[in-house]
Amino acid sequence: MTETLDAVTLGETMVLLLAEQSGPMREASTFSRHIAGAETNLAIGLCRLGHSAGWISRVGDDEFGRAIVFRVRGEGVDTSHVLHDPEASTGMVVRERREAGPIEQVYYRRGSAASRMQAADLDAAYVGAARFLHLTGITPALSASCHETVFAAAEMARAAGVTVVLDPNYRSRLWDPTEARSVMRDLASRCDLLLPGRDEAELLTGESDPEVAARELKKMGPATVVVKLGAQGALALANDEEMVHALGTPLERVVDPVGAGDAFAAGYLSGLLRGFATHAALRLANRCGALAMLSPGDMESLPRWEEVASEPAAGDVRR
């Protein structure tokens, strides 16, 4: 019998080489090894918040692939549906460290093991036993077979009554905005919960006002649309058509913003799993996203439940 998990996610995780020195990448001489992947950030984030999660992917049959699986499994994530591909290598990303301004990243993922994922890799019983299926807009951009796999997983989940969650996670280096918009609008029509950032909501709708964009996104089919607003917090539009806005969690200093959106998603899903009302789930999500930015690396600062359980109830606005 397949074990029931709170969430199953699907996508690539890479080895991350993070510069030790702050400044341009060309000046960095030493790097520390981490792992990087939106989907495993989400899975690890949920496990740290007291839930269960599984990850579907491929990694290379190499030391980096084994290091990734070892680390993810060590965080409590089920990795039983991760395949080790003997014919392709594990992807890699190199990132500079900056005190302020945009952060440069260089990817080495073309032809990676994860880009070779296929719909045949999916186990319908495994996907169908989860409470949530979490997908991102990164995976369908990796290859034609990944595109097919993501849509197949969404249909498996829908057929089983599993809530489908989509975080667009738009990556301009993977595809152009026109193609991304078309594919993600199609995928959004097959999801129940849509989690775009402000810029992604505008990309998908052409609307710069996040509230207007949320209403347009909801017309595509999701039961709930949550728009992440960075330091300004987040807003949600659910079935009752009432817009809910929760203020952001202030930080004195941001160390590394990468992964904050994934932590937000984990926090929001944790709130839903705990039966929180929308505004309380947004507050929890904002808190998780903020705490994730307090140390270098994608998942090192993903919070544990005891760090966020006492979040105060201030800052909710309903319209």
N, C-alpha and C positions, 0 to 999 in steps of 0.2 A: 504493500500500500504506500502511495506517495505521501511524504510528509507535507503537512500544510505549513506554508511560510507566510509571514505578513507581507512580504514583497519579493518579487523576482525581477531582476534587471538584466539588460542585455547590452553589451558594448565592449569597446576596446580599453584595456589598461596598458600603459606603457611604463618603461623605466624612465624616471626623471633624473637628469643630472642638473643639480641646482648650484649655481655659482656661489662660492663662499664669500667673495668680495663684492661689495656694492659698486655698481657702475656699469659701463658698457660691457657687453659680453666679450668683446675683443680684448679687454684688459684682464679678464678673469683667468687665473692660472690653476685654481683648484676648485673641484666640484664635489658635492656630496650626493650620494645616491638615494633616491626616494622612489615612490611609485605615483603615477598620475593617471586618473581616469574618472570622468564624471560619474559613470555608473557605479564603480566601486566606492567612490566617495559617498554616494547615496546609500549603498548597502552597508558600508562601515558605519556611517552616521546613524542609520537605524539601529544597528546592533548596539552601538554605544548608548543609545537612548532606551534600550531595554526590549527591542523587538527582534524578530528573526528575518533574515534575508538570504536570498540566493543569487548567484551571478552566473550568467551564461556567456561564454566567450570562447575564443581560441587564443593561445599563446604559442610561442615557438617551443620546440622541444630542445631548449637551451637553458643555460644557467639563469639568464634574466627572466625567462618565463617561469622557471621553478621558484625564483626569488619572489616574483609577484604573487603566485598562488600561495606560497608559504605565508607571506605577510597578510594577504587578504583572509585566508583561512584562519590565521592566528587571531584575527579580530572577531571571529565568530561567524563569518559569512560562509554559507554552504557553497563549496566550489566543485561539487560532484559533477556539474555539467559544463566544466571548463575542459576543452580538448587541447592536448599538446600536439601541435602540427609539426611533423618531422621535415616538412618541405618548405617552411617559411620561418623567418626569424621574428622575435618579439620586437614591437615598435619601441622607439625611443624619442624623447623630447629633451632639449637642452634649454634651460631658462636662466636669464640673467637676474641679478638681485638689484632692486632700485629702492631708494628711500622715498622717491616721489616720481610721478609721471608714469607713462606707459611702460610695460615690461615686455621686452623682446623674448620670443620663444622660437626655437628652430626645431622642426619636426623631421624625424626619420621614420616614416610609417608607411610609405608607398610599398605595396606588395607584402605588408606584414601578415603574420598569421591571422590576426583578427580580421583583416580585410578579406580573408578567404572564408569567413563564416557563410553557411548555407542554411536554407530553410530545413534541410534534412538534419541539421544539428539539433533542432528543437524537439523537445519531448512534450507533446500536448498535455499529458497527465501532469507533468511538473509545472507547466505554465498555468494550467487550469486549477491547480490546487492552491494557488496563491491568492491573497486578498487584493494585492495590487500588482500590476505589471508596469514597471517603469521603463520608459523609452526616452531617448534623446534624439535630437536632429543631427547629432554627430554621426551616428552609425550608418544611416542610409546614404551619407555622402562618401563613405569609404570605398564602396565598390557596388557594382550592379547586384552581386550576390548578397551583399549586406543590406541593400535596399529591399530586396525580396524577402530576406529573413525578418527584417523589422515589421514589414506589413503582414507577413505570415504569423508572427507572434501576436500582433494586435488582433488578428482575426481569431486565433486560437483562444485568446483571453476573452474576447467578446462572446464567442460561442459558449464559453464556460461561465459567463456571468462575472468575470473578474474585472475589477475597475482598472481601466487603462489610463496611465498617467504619462503625459508628454511634456518634457522640458526641451524647448527648441534648441538651446545651446548652439546658436548659430556660429559657425566658424568660417570666416571669409576666405581663409586659405584652402578650404576644402571644396568650396563651390561658389558660384556667383549668386548674387542675391535673387535674380529672377528664377533660377532653377530651385534654389532653396525655398523661396516663397511658394512655388507651385507644389513641391513635395510636402512641405510642412503643413500647408493648408489641407492637403489631401489626408495627411496623417492626423491632423487636428480633428477632422470630421469623424475619425474613428476612435477618438479618445473621450474619456469622461471628465478628466481633470487636466487643464492646460496651464502651464507654469512659465509664461514668457517673462523676460525682462522688458523694461520700457522700450528699448530699441528694437527688440524682437517683435513686440506687439505692433510697433509702427511698421516694421518690415512686412508683417503679415497682413496688415489692414490699410496702410497708407495714412493712418491717423496718428498725429503726434500727441493728442490729449489721451492719457492712459485710460481715463474712464470711458471715453468714446470708443477707444480701441477695444476695451474689454467687452463692451456691448456688441461690437461687430464680431469679435472672436466667438462670443457665445452663440451667435446666429449660425456658426459653422457646425454646431452640434454638441460641444462639451457641456456637461451639466454645470461645471464650475470653471471659472477662469480666474486665476490669481496672477496679478501683474506685479513683479518685483520692481521697486522704485529706488533701490540703493539706500543711501542714507536717509531718504524720506520714508522708508518703510515699505509697505505693500498694500494693495487693495484687492478685494475679492468680490466677484459677482457670482452668486450661487442661484439655485433654482427659484428662490423667492424674489429674484430680480432686485434685491436690496443691496446696494453697494456698501461694502464694509472697508474701512481704512484703519490700519494700525500703524502707529508711528514707529520709526526705526529705533534701534538701540544705539545710543551715542558711544563713540570710541575716541579716546584721546590720541591714538596712533594706530595706523594700519601697517602691519608688517608684510603681509602677502595676501592680496585680495583673491587670488585664484582659488576656486573651490567654495567660495562663499555662497554662490547660488545653489550648489549641490547640498550644502549644509542646510540652507533655507528649505529646500525640498524635503530633506529628511525630517526637519523639524515640523513642517506642515503635515506630512504623512503621519508622524508620531502623534500629533494632536488629533488627527482624525481617528487613528487607531485607539486612542484613549477616550474617544467620545466627546472631545472638546467642541464647543461652538466655534463658528468660523472665526470670530474675532480673537478668541483665545488661541486657536491654532495659528493664526497669523502672528500673534505676539511671540509665541514659542518659535516659530520659523525665523522671525527677525532676530531673536536672541541667538539662535544657533548660527545664523549667517554671520552675525557680528563676531562671535567668539572664534569662528573658523579663520578669521583674518589676523589672529594674534601671534602666529608663528609661521616660519617658512614651510613650504611644502603644501601639497593639496589637502592632506587628510590628518596631519599631525595635530591640529587644534580642533578637530571635530569634537564637540562637547559630549560629555556623559550626562545621563539623566539628572544626577545629583547636582550638577552645575547649573541646570536651567529650571529645575522643578519649582523654585521659589520665585520665579519671575512675577513681578507685581502686575496688577490688572489695570494699570492706568494707560491712557493713550488711545482708547478706542473711539472711533467716530463712525456713526452709521448715517447714510444718506438715503 
